[in-house]
Amino acid sequence: MDQGISGWSAKHGQTVVANDVSKDPRYYSLVDGDAACSNLAVPVKERVVAVINVEGMDPDAFDDSDGKTLETLADQLAVAVENIQLHRQQRDQSRSLAVAEERDRIGRDLHDGSTPPG
């Protein structure tokens, strides 16, 4: 994730608008043949977990409003990712609590069953 314009965007946490990728040394194409002319990369913040990367076949395909639109989308995606992570943590804690409660119950049952009558 540290290569190309997307990698730079992820590493620095900044949006990159490259409207002529032939002049940007960070750009490289993953496909042979029809390479893009423009590239827009937006990190998904707070802690960068992904980059939204859009390529255009024409020069000057993107402007600041495109970057702002994708930044808004990236912010919403970051909230969704954080919610997923919080949900997983809550689920894991609930499972751990259920296991601990079951162990306590079994321990009480064993203790109650081992007491001699009398």
N, C-alpha and C positions, 0 to 999 in steps of 0.2 A: 504494500500500500504506500510505498514511499517513492514510486516512480511516476513520471509524467505530471501533467497539470493536476490531476486528481490527487496524486500523492502529495504534491506540494500543498494543495488546499487542505488536505487532512493534517499534514504535519504542522502547518502554520495556523490552522483554524480560520482561514480567510477565504472569501469568495474570489474566484479568478475569472475574469472575462478576457479571453484571448480571441480577438476578432480576426487575427491573421496568424494562424498557428505556425506558418512557415517562418515567422520572425520570432517565435517563442522557443527558446532552447529546451524548455521543460516538456514540450509536446512530443509524443511518439504515438504512432498508430499501431493498433493491435491487428489490423487487417491489411492485406496487400491490395493494391488497386485504388479504389475510390476512397481516398483519405479525406477527412474533414478539413474544412477551411477555418472554422470557428469552433471555439470550445468554451463552455461555461461550466464551472465546477463550484459547488456550494457544500461546505461541510455541514454535517448534522451535529450540532453542538449539544450540550455544554462540554462534555468530554466527547471528542469526535469518535463516533461509532460507525460512521459511513459518510460517503460523499455522493451527492446527487450530481451526476455528470451528463451534460447534454452537448452533443456535437451538431454543428450545422454544416451543410455542404456548400454554403455560400459565405463569402467573406462578409464581415460586419453583420452577422446574423443576430447578434444579441446586443441589447442596450441595458442601461441601468435598471429599467423597469423589469426586465427579464430576471436580472439578478435579485432584485427585491422580491419578486414573486416566488422565486425558488427559495430564497432565504426564509420567507414566511412558511412555505411548505416544509422546509427543513426544521424550523422551530416546532411546528406541529408534530412532525415525525419524532423529534427528540423527546417531546412530552409523552408520546405514545410508547416509545422505547423505555422511558423511565417508569411509566405505569406498568408495563410488562415485567420489568425487573422487580418492582415493589410487590406486584402480585405473586411472583415466584418466591420472593423472600417470605411473604406472609403464609403462602402455602407450605413452604418448608418448615416454618416455625410451628404451624398448626399440626403438621405431621409429627414433629419432634415432641410437642406437648401431648398429643394423643398416645404416643409410644410410652412416654414417661408416666402418664396416668394409668395406662394398662399395666405397666410394671408394678406400680404402687398397688393397684387392685389385686394383682396376682400375689404380691407379697403379703397383703393383708389376709387374703384367702388362705394362703399357706400357713401363716401364723395362727389364724383362728382354727384351722383344721388340725394343727399339731399340739394344741393344748390338751393335756389329759383330762378326761372327765373327772369331775369330782368334787 
